[in-house]
Amino acid sequence: MLLNVVYGHNCGDKTASDIASTHCAALVSLARAADLLRPTEPHPSGQDTAMDDSSWKIKTESEEHEEWLQWKTSEERKRTLFTVFVLSSILVTAYNHTPALTNSEIFLDLPCEEEYFAAESSAAFAAKGGVAAANCNTLTFHDALGELLRTNERQQHIMNVTGFSPTENELPKTDIKPSTLGCLLLIYALHNYIWETRQRHHNKTWTNEETEKMYRHIEPALKAWQTAWASNPHHSVELPNPYGMGPLSADAIPLLDLAYVRLFVNLSRSKEKFWQRDWDGVAEELARGSEIIQHAVQSPLDSDAMAIEDGDKKQADGLNSHGMSRREKHLRKAASYAADSLAMSNKLGVTFADLTSRELSLQSAICAFDCAQVLAEWIATLQDRVGQYLGILGQDNMDLTQVPAIVLLEDEDIKLLTRANEVITSMEQKVNLDQGVSAEEHRGYATRILGLTAYSLEKSAVWPVFHLMARCLETHAGHTRARAEKSVAQME
């Protein structure tokens, strides 16, 4: 059943995906029936009952072996449950499905470091320190997640005591040191928490105060997770891991990037459209959806300011001095994180941007897909606003340091456009080396980033579902091209 769930959600067949979702819920039921959600109580050895001088002697080989088997059984049960949790979390992240297994249901300890679990014998396990060493940083999943989510409270307390507040780029301190798998589980848990936070406001209007409260609560937690991840000297974003520790530490980083993006934009509706294989619906939801920036539509004035009809921007009182809507501002924040993620991927050559690789992880694919769409949507939204004055961004020659650009664009807009251009240029160079599509096939920045990412996903696809992502991006690229042409129509 576990293999059916993995296959069903990656094979690209809609019927198989529907069945896999049902099976995922069934897996959770089986896990509950097997008591996997509850910690395993150790079974004391009968040899421990006699308390004499011999009890202080070094354990015999048979005692070590029995202790190792008990510990291994407990760890295997724990990891089986967390495997089901990961599958449930992936469905939340990829398709906006309700989690089959929620954060609040798990009270197990986080898994140990891989070196202990990988021990092939009781002797090898004992040589590494045995149970005491394996459990030296033991922390429950519940406590570790709570520690991350209380980061803002601790920062506020420190600020009240010292009078100093942390800088924007300063990572908060945290005492937790999860294992590599523990870090992966916690970043999935933070994704679930973002989803749960939005569900509590389902069909309700967000206020600025509620929005800022969510940011203040979750963004420090993500930064604290970064601190915890970085505390392990064997963690690396590179693949293969330079310390021979496997891919888990690198797999977690795309999920961190994605969490930052998802914090500032709500992609729930577009994910539902993707599940339905409605590629046009995905593009429409990103461009016109009322929930992508829920907290940006809190008044009639703001709503008018953000409405987009066939690429035309309605000017209203909700716009700032540059004509920017709240929607565009929040999109820019998310797009900034997306551009950073795409740039890092391209620089390292370890995820979707490595066109010679056919070992693309699902986490990297989802991150690439979302980051490309969010960055493209911000550019398309900017294009809607300034196209009639500046032409198509990324296609027509323009000087962003001169009028009218300096009147229409903020410094942050120019910086982000510059970063987007750097990412696109680097990707196009790799595509040209690969003798693939030429840059001329894609027009403005938005269309090019979508087309290039689609090509990258096609080239590095391991599972058929990646081809669906590529098709969706190609459709989205067609929408952004039409919007760009519409935005400059008044110039002609």
C-alpha positions as CSV (number, residue, x, y, z in Angstrom):
1,M,0.0,0.0,0.0
2,L,2.9,2.4,0.8
3,L,4.4,1.7,-2.6
4,N,1.0,2.3,-4.3
5,V,0.8,5.7,-2.6
6,V,4.2,6.7,-3.8
7,Y,3.6,5.4,-7.3
8,G,0.1,6.8,-7.6
9,H,1.1,10.3,-6.8
10,N,4.1,10.3,-9.1
11,C,2.9,8.3,-12.2
12,G,0.9,11.2,-13.7
13,D,-2.3,9.3,-14.0
14,K,-5.3,11.1,-12.4
15,T,-7.2,7.9,-11.4
16,A,-4.1,6.4,-9.8
17,S,-3.6,9.7,-7.9
18,D,-7.2,9.6,-6.6
19,I,-6.7,6.0,-5.4
20,A,-3.4,6.9,-3.8
21,S,-5.0,9.6,-1.8
22,T,-7.5,7.2,-0.3
23,H,-4.7,4.7,0.4
24,C,-2.8,7.4,2.2
25,A,-5.7,7.9,4.7
26,A,-5.8,4.1,5.0
27,L,-2.1,4.0,5.9
28,V,-2.8,6.4,8.7
29,S,-5.6,4.2,10.0
30,L,-3.3,1.2,9.9
31,A,-0.6,3.1,11.7
32,R,-3.1,4.0,14.5
33,A,-4.2,0.4,14.7
34,A,-0.6,-0.8,15.1
35,D,-0.1,1.8,17.9
36,L,2.7,3.5,15.9
37,L,1.6,6.9,17.2
38,R,2.6,5.9,20.7
39,P,6.1,5.5,22.0
40,T,7.3,1.9,22.4
41,E,8.0,1.0,26.0
42,P,11.3,-0.8,26.5
43,H,11.1,-4.4,27.7
44,P,13.5,-4.9,30.5
45,S,15.8,-8.0,30.4
46,G,15.2,-10.7,33.0
47,Q,19.0,-10.5,33.6
48,D,18.6,-7.1,35.2
49,T,16.5,-8.4,38.1
50,A,19.5,-9.8,40.1
51,M,21.3,-6.9,41.7
52,D,24.8,-8.1,42.7
53,D,28.3,-7.1,42.0
54,S,28.1,-8.6,38.5
55,S,25.5,-6.0,37.5
56,W,28.3,-3.4,37.4
57,K,30.3,-5.4,34.9
58,I,30.5,-4.6,31.2
59,K,27.5,-6.0,29.3
60,T,27.9,-9.3,27.7
61,E,27.7,-9.7,23.9
62,S,24.2,-11.3,24.2
63,E,23.0,-8.4,26.4
64,E,24.3,-5.8,23.9
65,H,22.6,-7.7,21.1
66,E,19.3,-7.8,22.9
67,E,19.4,-4.1,23.8
68,W,20.3,-3.2,20.2
69,L,17.3,-5.3,18.8
70,Q,14.9,-3.6,21.2
71,W,16.2,-0.2,20.3
72,K,16.2,-0.9,16.6
73,T,12.6,-2.2,16.7
74,S,11.5,1.0,18.5
75,E,13.3,3.1,16.0
76,E,11.9,1.2,13.0
77,R,8.3,1.7,14.3
78,K,9.0,5.4,14.8
79,R,10.4,5.8,11.3
80,T,7.5,3.9,9.8
81,L,5.1,6.4,11.3
82,F,7.2,9.4,10.2
83,T,7.2,8.0,6.6
84,V,3.4,8.1,6.6
85,F,3.6,11.6,8.0
86,V,5.9,12.7,5.2
87,L,3.5,11.3,2.6
88,S,0.6,13.1,4.2
89,S,2.6,16.3,4.3
90,I,3.7,16.1,0.7
91,L,0.0,16.0,-0.3
92,V,-0.6,19.1,1.7
93,T,2.3,20.9,0.1
94,A,1.7,19.7,-3.5
95,Y,-2.1,19.6,-3.8
96,N,-3.6,21.4,-0.8
97,H,-5.1,18.2,0.6
98,T,-6.2,18.0,4.2
99,P,-3.4,16.3,6.1
100,A,-4.2,12.6,6.9
101,L,-1.9,12.9,9.8
102,T,-1.6,16.2,11.7
103,N,1.2,17.7,13.7
104,S,-0.8,17.5,16.9
105,E,-1.3,13.7,16.7
106,I,2.4,12.9,17.0
107,F,4.1,12.5,20.4
108,L,7.0,10.4,19.4
109,D,10.7,11.3,19.8
110,L,12.4,12.5,16.6
111,P,14.5,9.9,14.8
112,C,18.1,9.5,15.8
113,E,21.1,10.3,13.5
114,E,21.5,8.0,10.6
115,E,24.8,6.6,11.6
116,Y,23.2,4.8,14.6
117,F,20.3,3.5,12.6
118,A,22.6,2.3,9.9
119,A,24.7,0.2,12.3
120,E,24.7,-3.4,10.8
121,S,25.3,-5.2,14.1
122,S,25.1,-4.8,17.8
123,A,28.9,-4.6,18.0
124,A,29.0,-1.7,15.5
125,F,26.1,0.0,17.4
126,A,27.9,-0.4,20.7
127,A,31.2,0.9,19.2
128,K,29.3,4.2,18.3
129,G,28.1,4.5,21.9
130,G,25.0,2.4,21.9
131,V,21.6,3.6,23.1
132,A,23.0,6.3,25.3
133,A,24.8,8.0,22.3
134,A,21.9,7.4,19.9
135,N,19.5,9.1,22.4
136,C,21.8,11.9,23.6
137,N,19.9,14.6,21.8
138,T,16.5,13.0,22.2
139,L,13.6,15.5,21.8
140,T,10.0,14.8,21.0
141,F,8.5,15.9,17.7
142,H,5.9,18.0,19.7
143,D,8.5,19.8,21.8
144,A,10.9,20.5,18.9
145,L,8.1,22.0,16.8
146,G,6.9,24.0,19.8
147,E,10.4,25.3,20.4
148,L,10.6,26.6,16.8
149,L,7.2,28.2,17.0
150,R,8.1,30.0,20.3
151,T,11.1,31.7,18.7
152,N,9.3,35.0,18.3
153,E,8.3,35.0,22.0
154,R,11.9,34.5,23.0
155,Q,13.1,37.2,20.7
156,Q,10.6,39.6,22.2
157,H,11.7,38.7,25.7
158,I,15.4,39.3,24.8
159,M,14.5,42.6,23.2
160,N,12.6,43.7,26.3
161,V,15.5,42.8,28.5
162,T,18.4,44.1,26.4
163,G,16.7,46.8,24.3
164,F,18.2,45.3,21.1
165,S,16.2,43.7,18.4
166,P,17.8,41.2,15.9
167,T,18.7,42.4,12.5
168,E,16.6,41.2,9.5
169,N,19.3,38.7,8.3
170,E,20.3,37.5,11.8
171,L,19.3,33.9,12.5
172,P,17.8,33.4,16.0
173,K,19.5,31.1,18.5
174,T,18.0,27.7,19.4
175,D,19.2,24.9,21.6
176,I,17.6,22.1,19.7
177,K,19.8,19.9,17.5
178,P,17.5,17.6,15.5
179,S,19.0,14.7,13.5
180,T,19.1,15.1,9.7
181,L,15.8,13.2,9.3
182,G,14.4,15.2,12.2
183,C,15.2,18.4,10.4
184,L,13.3,17.2,7.3
185,L,10.3,16.2,9.4
186,L,10.2,19.6,11.2
187,I,10.2,21.6,8.0
188,Y,7.3,19.5,6.7
189,A,5.6,20.2,10.0
190,L,6.1,24.0,9.5
191,H,4.5,23.6,6.1
192,N,1.5,21.9,7.8
193,Y,1.4,24.7,10.3
194,I,1.2,27.4,7.6
195,W,-1.7,25.4,6.0
196,E,-3.5,25.0,9.4
197,T,-3.1,28.7,10.1
198,R,-4.8,29.6,6.8
199,Q,-7.5,27.0,7.3
200,R,-8.5,28.8,10.6
201,H,-9.2,31.9,8.5
202,H,-10.9,29.9,5.7
203,N,-13.6,32.1,4.0
204,K,-12.8,35.0,6.4
205,T,-11.3,38.4,5.6
206,W,-7.7,38.9,6.7
207,T,-6.8,42.1,8.4
208,N,-3.4,43.7,8.3
209,E,-3.0,43.0,12.0
210,E,-3.7,39.3,11.5
211,T,-1.4,39.1,8.6
212,E,1.5,40.7,10.4
213,K,0.9,38.5,13.4
214,M,1.2,35.4,11.2
215,Y,4.4,36.7,9.7
216,R,5.9,37.6,13.1
217,H,5.0,34.1,14.4
218,I,6.1,31.9,11.5
219,E,9.0,33.7,9.9
220,P,11.2,33.5,13.1
221,A,10.3,29.8,13.3
222,L,11.7,29.2,9.8
223,K,14.8,31.1,10.7
224,A,15.2,29.0,13.9
225,W,14.9,25.9,11.8
226,Q,17.8,27.2,9.7
227,T,19.9,27.6,12.8
228,A,19.0,24.0,13.9
229,W,19.9,22.7,10.4
230,A,23.2,24.6,10.3
231,S,24.2,23.3,13.8
232,N,25.1,19.9,12.2
233,P,28.6,20.3,10.5
234,H,27.7,17.4,8.2
235,H,24.7,19.1,6.7
236,S,25.2,20.6,3.2
237,V,23.1,21.9,0.4
238,E,25.4,20.1,-2.1
239,L,24.7,16.8,-3.7
240,P,26.2,14.4,-3.3
241,N,26.8,15.2,0.4
242,P,30.6,16.0,0.7
243,Y,30.7,14.2,4.0
244,G,29.1,11.0,2.7
245,M,26.0,11.5,4.8
246,G,23.3,11.1,2.1
247,P,20.8,13.5,0.5
248,L,18.5,14.2,3.4
249,S,20.1,17.4,4.5
250,A,20.0,18.9,1.0
251,D,16.4,17.7,0.4
252,A,15.2,19.8,3.3
253,I,16.5,23.1,1.9
254,P,14.0,23.4,-1.1
255,L,11.3,22.9,1.5
256,L,12.6,25.8,3.5
257,D,12.6,28.0,0.4
258,L,9.1,26.9,-0.4
259,A,7.9,27.6,3.2
260,Y,9.1,31.3,2.9
261,V,7.3,31.6,-0.4
262,R,4.1,30.0,0.9
263,L,4.1,32.2,4.0
264,F,3.6,35.3,1.8
265,V,1.3,33.9,-0.9
266,N,-1.5,31.4,-0.6
267,L,-1.3,28.9,-3.5
268,S,-4.0,26.6,-2.2
269,R,-6.5,27.2,-5.0
270,S,-3.9,26.9,-7.7
271,K,-2.8,23.6,-6.2
272,E,-6.3,22.3,-6.3
273,K,-6.5,23.3,-10.0
274,F,-3.2,21.5,-10.6
275,W,-4.7,18.3,-9.0
276,Q,-7.6,18.6,-11.4
277,R,-5.2,18.9,-14.4
278,D,-6.7,22.3,-15.2
279,W,-3.6,24.2,-16.4
280,D,-5.5,27.3,-17.6
281,G,-7.2,27.3,-14.2
282,V,-3.8,27.4,-12.4
283,A,-2.7,30.4,-14.4
284,E,-6.1,32.2,-13.9
285,E,-6.0,31.5,-10.2
286,L,-2.5,33.0,-9.9
287,A,-3.5,36.0,-11.9
288,R,-7.0,36.8,-10.6
289,G,-7.6,34.5,-7.6
290,S,-9.1,36.2,-4.6
291,E,-7.1,34.1,-2.1
292,I,-3.5,34.2,-3.4
293,I,-2.9,37.3,-1.3
294,Q,-5.9,36.8,1.1
295,H,-4.9,39.7,3.4
296,A,-4.5,42.1,0.5
297,V,-8.3,42.2,-0.2
298,Q,-9.6,43.6,3.0
299,S,-11.7,46.5,1.7
300,P,-13.6,47.6,-1.4
301,L,-10.9,50.1,-2.2
302,D,-8.1,47.6,-2.0
303,S,-10.2,45.1,-4.0
304,D,-10.7,47.6,-6.8
305,A,-7.0,48.4,-6.7
306,M,-6.0,44.8,-7.2
307,A,-8.5,43.7,-9.7
308,I,-7.1,42.6,-13.1
309,E,-9.3,42.3,-16.1
310,D,-7.5,40.8,-19.1
311,G,-4.2,42.3,-18.0
312,D,-5.5,45.8,-17.3
313,K,-4.9,47.3,-13.9
314,K,-7.7,49.3,-12.3
315,Q,-6.3,52.4,-10.7
316,A,-7.9,53.1,-7.3
317,D,-7.2,54.6,-3.9
318,G,-5.5,51.4,-2.7
319,L,-2.4,52.1,-4.8
320,N,0.8,53.6,-3.4
321,S,2.7,56.5,-4.9
322,H,4.2,54.2,-7.6
323,G,0.8,52.8,-8.4
324,M,1.6,49.5,-6.6
325,S,-1.2,47.5,-5.0
326,R,-1.0,45.6,-1.8
327,R,-1.3,42.4,-3.8
328,E,1.8,43.4,-5.8
329,K,3.8,44.2,-2.7
330,H,3.1,40.9,-1.1
331,L,3.8,39.1,-4.3
332,R,7.2,40.9,-4.5
333,K,8.1,39.7,-1.0
334,A,7.4,36.1,-2.0
335,A,9.0,36.5,-5.4
336,S,12.2,37.7,-3.7
337,Y,12.5,34.4,-1.8
338,A,11.6,32.6,-5.0
339,A,14.4,34.3,-6.9
340,D,16.9,33.5,-4.1
341,S,15.9,29.9,-4.3
342,L,16.2,29.7,-8.1
343,A,19.5,31.5,-8.0
344,M,20.9,29.1,-5.4
345,S,19.7,26.1,-7.3
346,N,21.2,27.4,-10.5
347,K,24.5,28.2,-8.8
348,L,24.9,24.8,-7.1
349,G,23.6,22.9,-10.1
350,V,22.0,20.4,-7.7
351,T,18.3,20.7,-8.4
352,F,16.1,21.6,-11.3
353,A,18.6,23.9,-13.0
354,D,21.1,21.0,-13.5
355,L,20.0,19.9,-16.9
356,T,22.3,17.0,-17.0
357,S,20.8,15.4,-13.9
358,R,18.1,12.8,-13.9
359,E,17.9,12.5,-10.1
360,L,15.6,15.4,-9.3
361,S,13.9,15.0,-5.9
362,L,10.2,15.7,-5.5
363,Q,11.0,18.5,-3.0
364,S,13.2,20.2,-5.5
365,A,10.6,19.8,-8.3
366,I,7.8,21.3,-6.2
367,C,10.0,24.1,-5.1
368,A,11.1,24.9,-8.7
369,F,7.6,24.8,-9.9
370,D,6.2,27.1,-7.3
371,C,9.1,29.5,-7.3
372,A,9.0,29.9,-11.1
373,Q,5.3,30.6,-11.0
374,V,5.4,33.1,-8.1
375,L,8.4,35.0,-9.6
376,A,6.7,35.0,-13.0
377,E,3.3,36.2,-11.5
378,W,5.0,39.1,-9.8
379,I,6.7,40.1,-13.0
380,A,3.4,39.7,-14.9
381,T,1.6,41.8,-12.3
382,L,4.3,44.5,-12.6
383,Q,4.0,44.2,-16.4
384,D,0.3,44.8,-16.2
385,R,1.0,48.1,-14.4
386,V,4.0,49.5,-16.3
387,G,3.8,47.8,-19.7
388,Q,2.2,50.8,-21.5
389,Y,5.1,53.0,-20.4
390,L,8.1,50.6,-20.4
391,G,7.2,47.9,-22.9
392,I,7.7,44.2,-22.3
393,L,10.0,43.7,-19.3
394,G,13.0,41.6,-20.4
395,Q,12.3,42.0,-24.1
396,D,12.2,45.7,-25.0
397,N,15.3,47.8,-24.4
398,M,14.8,50.1,-21.4
399,D,16.9,52.0,-18.9
400,L,15.6,51.4,-15.4
401,T,17.6,54.3,-14.1
402,Q,15.8,56.9,-16.2
403,V,12.3,58.3,-16.5
404,P,9.7,56.9,-16.7
405,A,11.1,53.8,-15.0
406,I,12.3,55.6,-11.9
407,V,8.8,57.1,-11.5
408,L,7.0,53.8,-11.9
409,L,9.4,51.4,-10.2
410,E,10.6,51.2,-6.6
411,D,14.3,50.4,-5.8
412,E,13.1,46.9,-4.7
413,D,11.4,46.4,-8.1
414,I,14.6,47.2,-9.9
415,K,16.8,45.0,-7.7
416,L,14.4,42.0,-8.1
417,L,14.2,42.5,-11.8
418,T,18.0,42.5,-12.0
419,R,18.2,39.3,-10.0
420,A,15.5,37.7,-12.2
421,N,17.5,38.6,-15.3
422,E,20.7,37.0,-13.8
423,V,18.8,33.8,-13.1
424,I,17.3,33.7,-16.5
425,T,20.5,34.5,-18.3
426,S,22.3,31.7,-16.4
427,M,19.6,29.2,-17.2
428,E,19.5,30.2,-20.9
429,Q,23.3,29.6,-21.1
430,K,22.8,26.1,-19.8
431,V,19.9,25.5,-22.2
432,N,21.9,26.7,-25.2
433,L,24.8,24.4,-24.2
434,D,22.3,21.6,-24.0
435,Q,21.1,22.5,-27.5
436,G,17.6,22.9,-26.3
437,V,15.1,25.7,-26.7
438,S,16.6,29.1,-27.6
439,A,16.0,32.2,-25.6
440,E,14.3,33.8,-28.6
441,E,11.3,31.4,-28.2
442,H,10.4,33.1,-24.9
443,R,9.7,36.8,-24.8
444,G,9.5,38.8,-21.5
445,Y,11.0,37.8,-18.2
446,A,7.8,36.1,-17.0
447,T,7.4,34.0,-20.0
448,R,11.1,33.1,-20.2
449,I,11.4,31.9,-16.6
450,L,8.3,29.7,-17.0
451,G,9.5,28.2,-20.3
452,L,13.0,27.6,-19.1
453,T,11.8,25.9,-15.9
454,A,9.4,23.8,-17.9
455,Y,12.2,22.7,-20.1
456,S,14.4,22.0,-17.1
457,L,11.7,19.8,-15.5
458,E,11.3,17.8,-18.7
459,K,15.0,17.2,-19.0
460,S,15.6,16.1,-15.4
461,A,12.3,14.3,-14.9
462,V,12.4,11.1,-12.9
463,W,8.6,10.6,-12.5
464,P,5.8,11.3,-15.1
465,V,4.3,13.9,-12.7
466,F,7.2,16.2,-13.5
467,H,6.0,16.2,-17.1
468,L,2.6,17.4,-15.9
469,M,4.4,20.3,-14.1
470,A,6.2,21.2,-17.3
471,R,3.0,21.2,-19.3
472,C,1.3,23.4,-16.6
473,L,4.3,25.9,-16.8
474,E,4.1,26.0,-20.6
475,T,0.4,26.9,-20.4
476,H,1.2,29.5,-17.8
477,A,3.9,30.9,-20.1
478,G,1.3,31.4,-22.8
479,H,-0.9,33.4,-20.4
480,T,1.9,35.7,-19.4
481,R,2.9,36.3,-23.0
482,A,-0.7,37.3,-23.8
483,R,-0.8,39.6,-20.7
484,A,2.5,41.2,-21.7
485,E,1.2,41.9,-25.2
486,K,-2.0,43.3,-23.9
487,S,-0.2,45.6,-21.5
488,V,1.8,47.3,-24.3
489,A,-1.1,47.5,-26.7
490,Q,-1.8,51.1,-25.6
491,M,1.7,52.1,-26.7
492,E,1.0,51.3,-30.3
